[in-house]
Amino acid sequence: MGYKVAVAGATGNVGREMLTTLSERGFDADEVVPLASRRSMGVEVSYGNRTLKVKALENHDFSDTDLCLMSAGSATSKEWAPKIAAKGCVVIDNSSYWRYDPDVPLVVPEVNADTIVGFKKKNIIANPNCSTTQLVVALKPLHDRAIVKRVVVATYQSVSGAGKEGMDELFAQTRAIFVSDTPEGNKFPKRIAFNVIPQIDVFMEDGSTKEEWKMVEETKKILDPRIEVVATCVRVPVFIGHSEAVNVEFEKAISADQAREILRTAPGILVVDKRELGGYVTPFEVVGEDATYVSRIREDKTVKHGLSFWCVADNLRKGAALNTVQIAEILVNRKLLSPKKKAA
């Protein structure tokens, strides 16, 4: 007997990608129910070769549902995740609301899968920020070998991280510029077409943005609380795919060649690192890919035991949907979740 799975936020970028990923990976689901707000009732979404009609989240009975994959925003998650969990349905949430709760595991399967058992406290599991996910996937095998002390990361984040509205705004502004119209927009604080914006989310008191704060806190919770992290998060005019320039200081010596070999055998990582024209990966090339790609691995001679590298991933897949489905697969494979018995 398979599982009954609900996908909340099924009409958004990540929700649609969750449905695609569930189908592509052959998740053991007898029934998949796409959910969204009332205004999206009846909207059609794809699940494999099937077309499903979206139902209203507030009308769904979760008492016979095994899993709810949520990507409906923090406010919705704050309200609905505890209600859903109370019905015995495990919630895997993609919003930021539950990530910093000490009773909710924050999971990246390649990095800290064993922490998933903590979900039993609240029946909720958190999915990290997309930019954090690819960073810790790349850092984990290096940390195991040489112990990461400090990370300095600059992100180059695509507009899909801001949802469909972000993608629409980049498209509309680009088109306007080409036909000599005035580009308009309200999703981003400045024009995004042919520009970069060094602000993602609101500013904190110390001058960091909330996106940067998320990367710091989530890296510590997932990987190691002793790691010092400083991030600069930048929105760039790319539709899909986040890139990161990462500088790492280790406690132990590690060469670029050693790092390259370690990463080549690490789960979830593909190394493309040729010191020649085009011998690296760009966001355009990773769209639809599951792996986190690492390129430009080199030693940093300005610090003791330092390395720099370039890291790219599809933020809608590994940064969100795929990671969520992988968490669900762990619950099933480790027999931490059994399908509810259906009424006769």
Order of alpha helices (4+ residues) and beta strands (2+ residues): beta-alpha-beta-beta-beta-beta-beta-alpha-beta-alpha-beta-alpha-beta-alpha-alpha-beta-beta-alpha-beta-alpha-beta-beta-alpha
